[in-house]
Amino acid sequence: MLRKLSARRGSTNIVEHVKDETKSNSMHKDHSTTACRADAVPSKRWCQRYQHWIMIQLLTIICITLFVSLAIFEYIQFSTQILTLREELNHEIEDDPHGLMCNMDSCFDYSKCNTENDSVTEIYIYPDNAGYEWLLRKIPHDEYKKIHDMFQQHITIPLQNQKVRGVHVTTDPSKACLFLVPGLCYNGNRCDMWEGLIPSRLHALPYWNTYGRNHVIFDHDDSPSTKYGALDAIIVRTAAHGALFRHGFDVQMLLYGNVNLRSHWSSSSITSAHDFMQRPLLLSFKGSTSNPLRAKLYHVVQQRNRPNTKDVKMLLKGYTSNKEYHANDYNTMLLQTRFAFVPRGIGTHAYRLMEAISAGCIPILIGDGYVLPTFDNPELDWRSFSFKFAESEMDQIEPFLRGLDETLIRKMHDNVRDVYPILERGTHFSLFQIVQHRKSEHGVNKMQL
């Protein structure tokens, strides 16, 4: 009996202990809940901020993924278009690999130029974001900005400000006679890009229409090997080789000089032909070895001139000592020179041509395949103010110059002074006057037919 009673009491104690433990846990839980509720407001704010941050990160990742996917898709699409285009043009390229048969009658659509006022040429200038230029302009490359800014300064802004007579900029492509391609970098090595990207960039323009008819490409780079893939487009460039230049269709342009000494020359005491003959240097050159031709010229000059010859100065980086090279100022040398060597650089052209003319020097052009710009101006006769020599004739230059009559030299110097403004204007806007002139000729010929 006692055992049963003891067992019951023990059982009761166990039950009461369990109840007490349960009650204790319940009280602890209520206390925790109360504590959590007391901190509920700041906890909720923190959770919301964390969730917002996670959402922003996810959205950022999604946007970047979509952007990269879109860029890859566009690149694949344009590459596919180029491959298809190459197949379509195979027969034409085989017959005429450089579009050399193009002229203003076969590769230009005059029907686009029929306006109420035939004396005005309507031009559509592609915006900077045309094609996928907007993507390339995001690339932090100095050359892109340099070329773009130069194009804006010398071409776009003067056109938009109506500083070119007979030219009107239109925002309606359907009214345009000419389509002006934005200032692009066409030199793959210079801009660190794949060379095949150049034609794909052109074909991505919305009004290109396969061949680029009535389009104008300005290429201020002096690389002779640029491939545009543009058979019908008018190419205005500075490095056209005579074998590839389409006379009467393409336009040769002068490289803008890095220095302009016109004001120094005009304000100095050497403004007359008589003073010009008093310049101490017969011939001079200072520059880099951008072409092996310049090294050959240096050796020719050094072999012909003994140390006591003081009126010929040839300073070539890498051949002349650094001390002598840097001791002679380039601008001062030009202003003291009667004849200036202008050997070709990377391409067939050189910045030195306009620089020498701006200093009043008579330029000595050296290079094969050199195409001199005429701007369709019959009065522009390069033989009246310059001399041109083949690369094989370099050893004949100095004896030839020393044998010239002084009267002829003075006359040529006067012509240099008079021709500089024509060349400066022609460098910027000659194309538009040329097209206007060709339009007028086409209209006359059409009426005669």
C-alpha positions as CSV (number, residue, x, y, z in Angstrom):
1,M,0.0,0.0,0.0
2,L,2.8,2.3,1.0
3,R,4.6,1.4,-2.2
4,K,1.6,2.3,-4.4
5,L,1.1,5.6,-2.5
6,S,4.8,6.4,-3.0
7,A,4.6,5.5,-6.7
8,R,1.6,7.8,-7.1
9,R,3.3,10.6,-5.3
10,G,6.4,10.1,-7.5
11,S,4.2,10.1,-10.6
12,T,2.5,13.2,-9.4
13,N,5.8,14.9,-8.8
14,I,6.9,14.0,-12.3
15,V,3.7,15.4,-13.8
16,E,4.0,18.5,-11.8
17,H,7.7,18.9,-12.8
18,V,6.7,18.4,-16.5
19,K,4.0,21.0,-16.1
20,D,6.4,23.4,-14.4
21,E,8.9,22.8,-17.2
22,T,6.3,23.4,-19.9
23,K,5.1,26.5,-18.1
24,S,8.6,27.8,-17.8
25,N,9.2,27.2,-21.6
26,S,6.0,28.9,-22.4
27,M,6.9,31.9,-20.3
28,H,10.3,32.0,-22.0
29,K,8.7,31.8,-25.4
30,D,6.2,34.6,-24.5
31,H,9.2,36.6,-23.2
32,S,11.1,36.1,-26.5
33,T,8.1,37.0,-28.5
34,T,7.6,40.1,-26.5
35,A,11.2,41.0,-26.9
36,C,11.0,40.4,-30.7
37,R,7.8,42.5,-30.9
38,A,9.5,45.2,-29.0
39,D,12.2,45.2,-31.7
40,A,9.8,44.5,-34.5
41,V,9.8,48.0,-36.2
42,P,13.6,48.4,-36.7
43,S,14.0,44.7,-37.7
44,K,11.3,45.1,-40.4
45,R,13.1,48.2,-41.8
46,W,16.4,46.4,-41.9
47,C,14.8,43.4,-43.7
48,Q,13.1,45.7,-46.3
49,R,16.4,47.5,-47.0
50,Y,18.2,44.2,-47.4
51,Q,15.5,43.0,-49.8
52,H,15.7,46.2,-51.8
53,W,19.5,45.8,-52.1
54,I,19.1,42.2,-53.3
55,M,16.5,43.3,-55.9
56,I,18.8,46.1,-57.1
57,Q,21.7,43.7,-57.5
58,L,19.5,41.2,-59.4
59,L,18.2,43.9,-61.7
60,T,21.7,45.1,-62.4
61,I,22.9,41.6,-63.3
62,I,19.8,41.2,-65.5
63,C,20.4,44.5,-67.3
64,I,24.1,43.8,-67.8
65,T,23.3,40.3,-69.2
66,L,20.7,41.8,-71.5
67,F,23.1,44.5,-72.7
68,V,25.9,42.0,-73.4
69,S,23.5,39.6,-75.1
70,L,22.1,42.4,-77.3
71,A,25.7,43.5,-78.2
72,I,26.6,40.0,-79.1
73,F,23.4,39.5,-81.1
74,E,24.0,42.8,-83.0
75,Y,27.6,41.8,-83.7
76,I,26.6,38.3,-85.0
77,Q,23.8,39.9,-87.1
78,F,26.1,42.5,-88.7
79,S,28.8,39.8,-89.3
80,T,26.2,37.6,-91.0
81,Q,25.2,40.5,-93.1
82,I,28.8,41.1,-94.2
83,L,29.3,37.5,-95.1
84,T,26.1,37.5,-97.1
85,L,27.1,40.8,-98.8
86,R,30.5,39.3,-99.7
87,E,28.7,36.4,-101.5
88,E,26.4,38.9,-103.3
89,L,29.3,41.0,-104.5
90,N,31.7,38.2,-105.5
91,H,31.1,38.6,-109.2
92,E,31.3,42.4,-109.2
93,I,34.5,42.4,-107.0
94,E,36.2,39.8,-109.2
95,D,35.5,42.0,-112.3
96,D,36.4,45.3,-110.5
97,P,38.0,44.6,-107.1
98,H,38.3,48.3,-106.1
99,G,35.3,49.7,-107.9
100,L,37.7,51.5,-110.3
101,M,35.0,51.6,-113.0
102,C,32.9,53.9,-110.8
103,N,32.2,57.4,-112.1
104,M,29.6,60.0,-111.5
105,D,27.3,58.5,-114.2
106,S,27.5,54.8,-113.2
107,C,27.8,55.0,-109.4
108,F,25.8,58.2,-108.5
109,D,22.1,58.5,-108.3
110,Y,21.2,62.0,-109.6
111,S,17.5,61.4,-109.1
112,K,18.0,62.0,-105.4
113,C,19.3,65.5,-106.2
114,N,16.3,66.7,-108.0
115,T,15.1,69.7,-106.0
116,E,13.2,72.8,-106.7
117,N,16.4,74.8,-106.4
118,D,19.1,72.9,-108.4
119,S,21.8,75.2,-107.1
120,V,21.4,73.7,-103.6
121,T,22.7,70.3,-102.5
122,E,20.8,68.7,-99.7
123,I,23.1,66.8,-97.3
124,Y,22.0,64.4,-94.6
125,I,24.6,64.0,-91.8
126,Y,24.4,60.7,-89.9
127,P,24.1,61.3,-86.1
128,D,26.7,59.9,-83.8
129,N,24.6,57.0,-82.7
130,A,23.9,55.8,-86.3
131,G,24.4,52.0,-86.8
132,Y,26.2,50.8,-83.8
133,E,28.6,53.8,-83.5
134,W,26.9,54.5,-80.2
135,L,28.5,51.3,-78.8
136,L,32.0,52.0,-80.2
137,R,32.0,55.5,-78.9
138,K,31.7,54.1,-75.4
139,I,35.2,52.6,-75.9
140,P,37.7,54.9,-74.0
141,H,40.1,55.3,-76.9
142,D,41.8,58.7,-77.6
143,E,41.8,58.2,-81.3
144,Y,38.0,57.9,-81.5
145,K,37.6,61.2,-79.7
146,K,40.3,62.9,-81.7
147,I,38.9,62.0,-85.1
148,H,35.3,62.7,-84.0
149,D,36.2,66.2,-82.7
150,M,38.2,67.0,-85.9
151,F,35.3,65.9,-88.1
152,Q,32.9,68.0,-86.0
153,Q,35.2,71.1,-86.1
154,H,36.1,71.0,-89.8
155,I,33.0,69.4,-91.4
156,T,29.9,69.1,-89.4
157,I,29.7,72.4,-87.6
158,P,30.6,74.6,-90.6
159,L,27.9,72.7,-92.7
160,Q,25.3,73.1,-90.0
161,N,26.1,76.8,-89.7
162,Q,25.6,77.1,-93.5
163,K,29.1,78.4,-94.1
164,V,29.4,76.4,-97.3
165,R,27.7,78.1,-100.2
166,G,25.2,75.9,-102.1
167,V,24.9,73.3,-99.4
168,H,22.0,72.8,-97.0
169,V,21.8,70.3,-94.2
170,T,18.6,68.4,-94.0
171,T,17.2,66.1,-91.2
172,D,15.0,64.3,-93.7
173,P,16.9,61.4,-95.4
174,S,14.3,61.2,-98.2
175,K,15.3,64.7,-99.4
176,A,19.1,64.2,-99.3
177,C,21.3,64.2,-102.3
178,L,24.4,63.2,-100.2
179,F,24.7,61.2,-97.1
180,L,27.7,62.2,-94.9
181,V,29.2,59.3,-92.9
182,P,30.2,60.4,-89.4
183,G,33.9,60.8,-88.6
184,L,35.1,57.3,-88.1
185,C,38.5,55.8,-87.5
186,Y,39.3,53.6,-90.5
187,N,42.8,52.5,-89.4
188,G,42.6,49.2,-87.5
189,N,46.1,49.5,-86.1
190,R,45.6,53.1,-85.0
191,C,42.4,52.3,-83.2
192,D,43.1,48.8,-82.0
193,M,40.3,47.1,-83.8
194,W,39.7,44.4,-86.3
195,E,40.1,45.6,-89.9
196,G,36.9,43.7,-91.0
197,L,34.9,45.9,-88.6
198,I,35.2,48.9,-90.9
199,P,32.9,47.6,-93.7
200,S,30.5,46.2,-91.1
201,R,30.2,49.6,-89.5
202,L,29.4,51.2,-92.8
203,H,26.8,48.6,-93.8
204,A,25.1,49.1,-90.4
205,L,24.2,52.6,-91.4
206,P,20.4,52.7,-92.0
207,Y,20.5,54.3,-95.5
208,W,23.7,52.6,-96.8
209,N,21.8,50.2,-99.2
210,T,24.5,47.6,-99.8
211,Y,26.8,49.7,-102.0
212,G,26.8,53.1,-100.3
213,R,25.6,55.0,-103.3
214,N,25.5,58.8,-102.8
215,H,27.4,58.3,-99.5
216,V,30.5,60.3,-98.7
217,I,33.3,58.9,-96.6
218,F,35.9,61.3,-95.1
219,D,39.1,59.5,-94.2
220,H,41.7,61.8,-92.7
221,D,44.1,58.9,-91.9
222,D,47.1,58.4,-94.1
223,S,47.1,54.6,-94.1
224,P,47.2,53.4,-97.8
225,S,45.8,49.9,-97.1
226,T,42.4,50.7,-95.6
227,K,39.6,48.5,-97.0
228,Y,36.1,50.1,-96.9
229,G,34.1,47.5,-98.8
230,A,32.3,50.5,-100.3
231,L,32.2,50.3,-104.1
232,D,29.7,53.1,-104.8
233,A,30.6,55.6,-102.1
234,I,32.6,58.7,-102.8
235,I,35.8,58.5,-100.8
236,V,37.5,61.7,-99.7
237,R,40.9,60.8,-98.3
238,T,44.4,61.9,-97.9
239,A,46.4,58.7,-98.8
240,A,44.8,57.6,-102.1
241,H,47.4,55.8,-104.3
242,G,47.3,56.6,-108.0
243,A,46.5,53.0,-108.9
244,L,43.4,52.9,-106.7
245,F,42.2,56.5,-107.1
246,R,39.0,56.9,-109.1
247,H,39.5,60.1,-111.0
248,G,36.4,62.2,-111.5
249,F,34.7,60.3,-108.6
250,D,36.8,60.2,-105.5
251,V,38.3,63.3,-104.0
252,Q,41.9,63.7,-102.8
253,M,42.3,65.8,-99.7
254,L,45.3,67.4,-98.0
255,L,46.3,66.4,-94.5
256,Y,45.6,69.2,-92.1
257,G,49.0,70.5,-90.9
258,N,50.0,70.3,-87.3
259,V,51.4,73.8,-87.4
260,N,50.3,76.8,-89.4
261,L,53.1,79.4,-89.9
262,R,51.2,81.7,-92.2
263,S,50.8,84.4,-89.5
264,H,54.5,84.2,-88.5
265,W,55.6,84.4,-92.1
266,S,53.2,87.4,-93.0
267,S,54.3,89.4,-89.9
268,S,58.0,88.7,-90.4
269,S,60.5,90.6,-92.7
270,I,60.4,87.9,-95.3
271,T,57.2,88.8,-97.0
272,S,58.6,89.7,-100.4
273,A,60.3,87.5,-103.0
274,H,63.5,89.4,-102.5
275,D,63.6,88.7,-98.8
276,F,62.6,85.0,-99.6
277,M,65.9,84.6,-101.5
278,Q,67.8,85.7,-98.4
279,R,66.6,82.7,-96.5
280,P,69.8,80.9,-95.4
281,L,68.7,77.3,-96.1
282,L,68.3,75.9,-99.7
283,L,66.7,72.6,-98.5
284,S,65.7,71.2,-95.1
285,F,63.8,68.4,-93.4
286,K,63.1,67.5,-89.8
287,G,61.0,64.5,-88.9
288,S,60.6,60.8,-88.0
289,T,61.4,57.6,-89.9
290,S,57.8,56.7,-90.7
291,N,58.8,55.3,-94.1
292,P,62.1,53.7,-95.3
293,L,62.1,56.3,-98.1
294,R,63.1,58.9,-95.6
295,A,66.1,56.9,-94.5
296,K,67.2,56.6,-98.2
297,L,66.8,60.3,-98.6
298,Y,68.9,61.0,-95.5
299,H,71.8,58.9,-96.9
300,V,71.5,60.6,-100.3
301,V,71.7,64.0,-98.6
302,Q,74.6,63.0,-96.4
303,Q,76.6,61.5,-99.2
304,R,76.2,64.6,-101.4
305,N,76.8,67.2,-98.8
306,R,80.2,67.6,-97.0
307,P,80.4,68.9,-93.5
308,N,81.1,72.4,-94.7
309,T,77.8,72.6,-96.6
310,K,75.6,74.8,-94.5
311,D,72.5,75.5,-96.7
312,V,71.1,71.9,-96.6
313,K,69.9,70.5,-93.4
314,M,68.4,66.9,-93.0
315,L,67.5,65.9,-89.5
316,L,66.0,62.4,-89.2
317,K,65.0,60.9,-85.9
318,G,67.0,57.8,-85.2
319,Y,69.9,58.9,-87.6
320,T,70.7,62.4,-86.4
321,S,72.1,62.7,-82.9
322,N,69.5,63.7,-80.3
323,K,71.4,66.8,-79.3
324,E,71.4,68.1,-82.9
325,Y,67.9,67.0,-83.6
326,H,66.4,68.9,-80.6
327,A,68.7,71.9,-80.9
328,N,66.9,72.8,-84.2
329,D,63.4,74.1,-83.9
330,Y,61.1,72.8,-86.7
331,N,59.1,76.0,-87.2
332,T,62.3,78.1,-87.3
333,M,63.8,75.8,-89.9
334,L,60.8,76.1,-92.2
335,L,60.8,79.9,-92.0
336,Q,64.5,79.9,-93.0
337,T,64.1,77.5,-95.9
338,R,63.4,78.2,-99.6
339,F,62.7,74.5,-100.6
340,A,61.3,72.0,-98.2
341,F,61.6,68.2,-98.6
342,V,58.1,66.6,-98.5
343,P,58.8,62.8,-98.6
344,R,55.8,60.6,-98.2
345,G,55.0,59.3,-94.7
346,I,53.1,56.2,-93.8
347,G,50.8,56.7,-96.8
348,T,51.5,58.6,-100.0
349,H,50.9,61.9,-98.3
350,A,52.5,63.9,-95.4
351,Y,51.4,66.6,-93.0
352,R,54.5,68.5,-94.0
353,L,53.0,69.6,-97.3
354,M,50.6,72.1,-95.9
355,E,53.0,73.1,-93.1
356,A,55.7,73.9,-95.7
357,I,53.3,75.9,-97.8
358,S,52.1,77.8,-94.8
359,A,55.7,78.8,-94.1
360,G,56.1,80.1,-97.7
361,C,58.5,77.2,-98.8
362,I,58.4,75.7,-102.2
363,P,57.5,72.0,-101.6
364,I,59.6,69.2,-103.0
365,L,57.3,66.2,-103.3
366,I,58.9,62.8,-103.2
367,G,56.9,59.6,-103.6
368,D,55.5,57.2,-106.2
369,G,51.7,57.0,-106.8
370,Y,51.2,60.5,-105.3
371,V,47.8,61.9,-106.3
372,L,47.7,65.7,-105.9
373,P,44.3,67.2,-105.2
374,T,42.9,69.5,-107.9
375,F,39.4,70.1,-106.4
376,D,38.2,70.2,-110.0
377,N,39.8,73.6,-110.2
378,P,41.5,74.1,-113.6
379,E,43.4,77.1,-112.2
380,L,45.2,75.0,-109.5
381,D,48.4,74.0,-111.2
382,W,50.8,72.3,-108.8
383,R,53.7,72.7,-111.3
384,S,53.5,76.5,-110.7
385,F,54.5,76.3,-107.1
386,S,56.0,72.8,-106.4
387,F,58.3,70.1,-107.8
388,K,57.6,66.4,-107.8
389,F,60.2,63.7,-108.0
390,A,60.0,59.9,-108.2
391,E,61.6,57.9,-105.5
392,S,64.4,56.8,-107.9
393,E,65.3,60.5,-108.6
394,M,66.2,61.6,-105.1
395,D,69.9,62.1,-106.0
396,Q,68.9,64.6,-108.8
397,I,67.0,67.0,-106.5
398,E,69.8,69.1,-105.1
399,P,71.7,69.7,-108.4
400,F,68.4,70.5,-110.1
401,L,67.5,73.1,-107.5
402,R,70.9,74.7,-107.5
403,G,70.6,75.2,-111.3
404,L,67.3,77.0,-111.2
405,D,67.0,80.6,-112.4
406,E,66.4,83.1,-109.5
407,T,63.5,84.7,-111.3
408,L,61.6,81.4,-111.5
409,I,62.2,80.7,-107.8
410,R,60.8,84.1,-106.9
411,K,57.8,83.5,-109.1
412,M,57.1,80.1,-107.6
413,H,57.3,81.6,-104.1
414,D,54.7,84.2,-105.1
415,N,52.5,81.4,-106.3
416,V,52.9,79.5,-103.0
417,R,51.8,82.6,-101.2
418,D,48.7,83.0,-103.4
419,V,47.7,79.3,-103.5
420,Y,47.7,78.7,-99.7
421,P,44.1,80.1,-99.1
422,I,42.8,78.1,-102.0
423,L,44.3,74.9,-100.6
424,E,43.1,75.7,-97.1
425,R,39.5,76.2,-98.2
426,G,39.6,73.2,-100.6
427,T,40.8,70.9,-97.9
428,H,37.6,71.4,-95.9
429,F,34.9,71.9,-98.4
430,S,36.1,71.1,-101.9
431,L,33.9,68.0,-102.1
432,F,30.6,69.9,-101.9
433,Q,31.6,72.4,-104.6
434,I,32.8,69.5,-106.7
435,V,29.5,67.6,-106.4
436,Q,27.7,70.8,-107.2
437,H,29.8,71.3,-110.3
438,R,29.3,67.7,-111.4
439,K,25.6,68.0,-110.9
440,S,25.5,71.1,-113.1
441,E,27.5,69.3,-115.8
442,H,25.3,66.3,-115.6
443,G,22.2,68.5,-116.1
444,V,23.7,70.2,-119.1
445,N,24.7,66.9,-120.6
446,K,21.3,65.4,-120.0
447,M,19.6,68.4,-121.7
448,Q,21.9,68.0,-124.7
449,L,20.9,64.3,-125.0
